């Protein structure tokens, strides 16, 4: 199973970073390229424990739906979202936060697996890992921007 690990340093407090990361509205802004929008479950605001969100988006020129659920939650240090329905065989994303003297270290650990056995493993290795890593990098840059500039405050109300 492929694993993507990222670390992003943000010059903002841990609570702001945590809440920006679970903001449905900020996620929608940060994934505009894929035209992601929340269509069911929690569709705006801050997602919490046992809540679900269904996203509709275009990836690889295909319109898809993906439902995830928050299955672990320890504010402001950790939450996990897991695919409930979607095109992956499995998809688990841990969001971890650690206070430092000058801000917050935000870590992502994303474990996923495409369907289709050997072909899926090949797709994961050749395409999907790079695609999802870039997707997370772009999302994290948006989180950093909103947290560091204070623009996230309006979304967290």
Residue, then its C-alpha position, 0 to 999 in steps of 0.5 A: x500500500x502506498x504511503x505519502x508523508x508530508x510535513x508543512x511548517x506554518x507560522x500560526x497557532x495549532x488551533x488555527x492550523x487544525x481548524x483550517x485543515x478540517x474546514x470544508x470551505x477552505x478545502x473547496x477553495x484549495x481544490x478548485x482545479x479539480x472543481x471539488x465541491x461538497x454535495x452531501x453530509x457536512x457541506x460547509x463549516x468545520x467537520x468533526x468526529x463521525x461526520x461525513x462529507x461527499x465530494x464531487x470532483x473531476x480527476x483525470x477528466x472523470x467526474x467522481x464522488x468520494x465520501x469520507x468520514x472522520x474516524x479519529x479526532x483529538x483536537x488540536x493534535x490529530x484527526x483521520x478521514x477515511x473513504x466510505x465510498x469512492x474509487x479507491x480500494x482504501x484511503x486513510x488520511x491522518x492529519x497531525x499537528x505539533x506546536x513548536x516555539x514559532x508555529x505549528x508543524x502539520x504532518x500528513x500521512x496518506x495511505x491509499x490503494x487503487x482497485x484492480x489488483x496488479x494494474x492498480x499497483x502499477x497505477x499507484x506507482x506510476x501515476x497516483x502517488x505523484x498526483x496525490x502528493x502534488x494535490x496535498x502540497x497545493x492544499x497545504x500551501x492554501x492552508x498555510x496561506x490562510x492560517x498565516x495571513x489570518x484569512x482563515x478566521x472568516x472561514x472558521x466562524 
